[in-house]
Amino acid sequence: MTATLTGRATAEATAAHAAARPAAAGHWRRAGDLTVSSVGLGTYLGPEDEATDAGYAAALARALELECNVVDTAANYRYQRSERVVGRTLAELVASGRVERAAVVVATKAGFLPGDSAHPGGMRGWVEDELLRPGVIDAADIVAGCHCMTPAYLRHQLAESLRNLGVDCIDIHYLHNPETQLSEVDRPEFRRRVRDAFATLEAAVAAGEVGVYGVATWDGLRADPSSGGHLSLEELAACAVEVAGDAHHFRAVQLPLNVAMPEAAVRPTQRGAGGAMPLLAAAAERGMTVMASGSLLQARVIGRLPEALRDLLGGPTDAQSALQFTRSAPGLTTALVGMSRVDHVEENLALAARPPLDPDGFAALFR
């Protein structure tokens, strides 16, 4: 990558991007002061090869041409290749005048050991050469053989992600599956580690390298409060307040939400002002951005939706019906879906012409 794109997503540019792509009411939404699409492009799946890179590049270009301005990735997706293809593609689109950097919300994550598809020594060699030998981390800092969130490691990964993405600011930076740490440390130590991680990310915000930060989880925020891997949004927010006061930048969460995993919308796993409530309601009370991962459950819902449910969601395809379910959940900002094919982008973003279900219509799906 020869040049770095400067700046971050802005209120003005994201609003202009949306205004140039009219959609049904409810498609363009607010994430803080930004205007964002209700369907975003994810980059998790696929082999580490040039064909998959090319697929994601074409898909991202088409998505940003249509009614989308959110792209989600992570350092460990495809051994850093997903971040890199997002960076190359975004640079080409900006250079050609097809999109403004400030119109696109770029999100990534750090926490897992990503390795590098280009490293000749594989994961083990990468960890030794990039982390252990230079003293970025000690072997004891690695949890469950795959996860680390020490301040030094997060600084290393942020620098790597900025290079991979070719930007000088990441709009949303997530701490990736922090609940992984709970497999080896107790709650007080976990809380200390989260606080240290948040302090690192607050410093990155102050340096202009991150817009806002959050946590991206799989089980943690959906898990029953009595379970060992449960994450409390209230406690996470308290860590951010301890670090930076009420002006903290812990403003986003990501977790699975789909027709087979509706817990974020219906299971009371969190505490809010009104007592126990689902994650989406608790996050809404705090004015947080919520992105849904696994909106199609890695395509496993395709071909398996009951006809009655497809009819309620409006179809005409299983992918559109399943995405309609997720994007209609009250309090959700964006439903992320992995798309490495242009035809999938066009199919999924056809939803922009349809409004999401209203809250009563969404609630009726559970009656």
Secondary structure, 3 states (H helix, E strand, C coil): CCCCECCCCCHHHHHHHHHCCCCCCCCEEEECCEEEECEEEECCCCCCCHHHHHHHHHHHHHHHHCCCCEEECCCCCCCCHHHHHHHHHHHHHHHCCCCCHHHCEEEEEECECCCCCCCCCHHHHHHHHHHHCCCCCCHHHCECCCECCCHHHHHHHHHHHHHHHCECCEEEEEEECHHHHHHCCCHHHHHHHHHHHHHHHHHHHHCCCEEEEEEECCCCCCCCCCCCCCCCHHHHHHHHHHHHHHHCCEEEEEEECECCECHHHHCCCEEECCEEECHHHHHHHCCCEEEEECCCCCCCCCCCCCHHHHHHHCCCCHHHHHHHHHHCCCCCCEEEEECCCHHHHHHHHHHHHCCCCCHHHHHHCCC
